[in-house]
Amino acid sequence: MTIKWVKVDPLVMRGEPFCYNTRLTVRQLLELRRDGYEVARLMREHPELRVVGIAHAYRYASEHRPDYGEFFDRDGRLVGPGLNDDEAAVLPEALRIPGVVIAAPKLD
């Protein structure tokens, strides 16, 4: 069985895209990231989350920027801490998106 990590159902969460097996919408997850939540804290406070699910939510947002534009900076990166290289090591290559899923490099 293939898991659809981000689901959209008009009868669930008022049709807002949400993360599989959670009551967290993609928007709520992005708000937490923007507020400085790192992946370890997200998973500690929401043990139903999985790293791959978080990565899919971030990618979903990047593919639907008109709906989530407020969470992206001018350079096209998601605001807030992304996954570090160790956290992202378990992800398939298609999800290892720099600046979206994986933390953006520091600008000098």
Buried (B, 14 or more C-beta within 10 A) or exposed (E): EEEEBBBEEEEEBEEBBBBBEBEBBBBBBBBBBBEEBBBEEBBEEBEEBBBBBBBBBBBBBBEEEEBBEEBBEEEEBBBBBBBEEEBBEEBEEEBBBEBBBBBBEEEE
